[in-house]
Amino acid sequence: MLLWTSLAAALSGCENDGVAPADVAMLTVWAHAGQESERSTLQAQVSRFNNAHTDLEIQLTLIPEGSYNSQVQAAAVAGELPDILELDGPFLYAYAWQGHLRPLDGLLTDTLRADLLPSIIEQGRYRGHLWSVAVFDSGLGLYADRSKLLQAGIRIPTLEHPWKGSEFEEILQQLARLDPDGQVLDLKLNYAGEWYTYGLSPLIQSAGGDLIDRRDYAGADGVLNGPQTVAIMTTLQNWIQDNRIDPNIDDAAFVTRRTALAVGGHWNYRRYHAGLGDDLLLLPLPDFGRGSKTGQGSWCWAVTAGSRQPEAASEFLAFLLSSDEVLSMTGANDAVPATRSAISRSPLYRPGGPLRLFVEQLEGGHAVPRPRTPAYPLITAEFQRVLDRIRSGSDVQATLDNAVRAIDGEIKDNHGYPRHGSDATTP
């Protein structure tokens, strides 16, 4: 973890170094410095908010994404968090459990909450309280090359009738027979990191397994290393060993049409459409026994426990969640708008839009949030190690058993993350 002095040095050259006039309330906001389009959009949003408010000024600080979480952790330990904090969704719960955040219950209007996608609420909830809201969600599915599917005589699936697991195995074989190297599926294994958990754990959940026992979040034994998870991870290993997965050495497997299929997200759409045009299809992930599942969640906004201006903070969050501002941000990153009112105006996501499937998945209960537990940082790190070892041919059961021991040990060491104060409800 970086020292607080490192954070202070990092922030000294960031946004809005000035001091607000004495008669203007100042609200400090920290965000990650992601892609340039998101960065410039957020800066423009802050300017619009400040210009419309004479008695309240947002002071925005952008922190490099690569070190963001460690910088925020250092500030939390030092008691120097801002009023509003951006967090990557699945890392929210540790901050909430540690007491660094203020619940948003009562700070958002009923009208605004009713407009949010259910997945936004699901990501932000922990132990009976809402701790965060996001202005966008993510989309995950299976991109396909229409011409290659038609050539192989493969049916086009729908969310109501996805490919079954056994059917998908046959499809890979059919496509491989028409492919020079037999590598027909792009899993983006070059992404690594959090992608492994976000992009591939839905396969586990579709098979009936999971990363942790969600009944009480007390451990992963019997779930992450249970028979359903072992079976689907063995299947994944077989795909790799049977040469069905592109090695992704150049991140161009699908867009150059080396593969017929690619697991991917909303961020891939523009490039894929430019490469395939009308041949591009967006499909649900296969059903391996418990329905087609998909990932969800992204960066979200929270109000810190130390903020003395929670009502002003909620006013800024409401501004970011207005339809115009949601569309401004999602126009910059192509993500799923967080509100139904914004979705209805989105060319990509409104009914008939090319990415409408992502909305239907999020609204229809197909999306599974990453585990809502303070143990998540270790869970995802262990799952990433699992994928690396399975790719290299390690025994699947033994690899998952090792991950379970690490995860359950972490939870035990923290006494199951006991509730604090009046927090007595379940996740």
Secondary structure, 3 states (H helix, E strand, C coil): CCCHHHHHHHHCCCCCCCCCCCCCEEEEEEEEECCHHHHHHHHHHHHHHHHHCCCEEEEEEEEEHHHHHHHHHHHHHHCCCCCEEEEEHHHHHHHHHCCCEECCCCCCCHHHHHHECHHHHHHHEECCEECCECCEECCEEEEEEHHHHHHCCCCCCCCCCCCEHHHHHHHHHHHHHCCCCCCCEECCCCCCCHHHHHHHHHHHHHCCCCCCCCCCCCCCCCCCCCHHHHHHHHHHHHHHHCCCECCCCCCCCCCCCCCCEEEEEHHHHHHHHHHHHHHEEEECCCECCCCCCECCCCEEEEEECCCCCHHHHHHHHHHHCCHHHHHHHHHHHCCEECEHHHHCCCCCCCCCCCCHHHHHHHHCCCECCCCCCCCHHHHHHHHHHHHHHHHCCCCHHHHHHHHHHHHHHHHHHCCCCCCCCCCCCCC
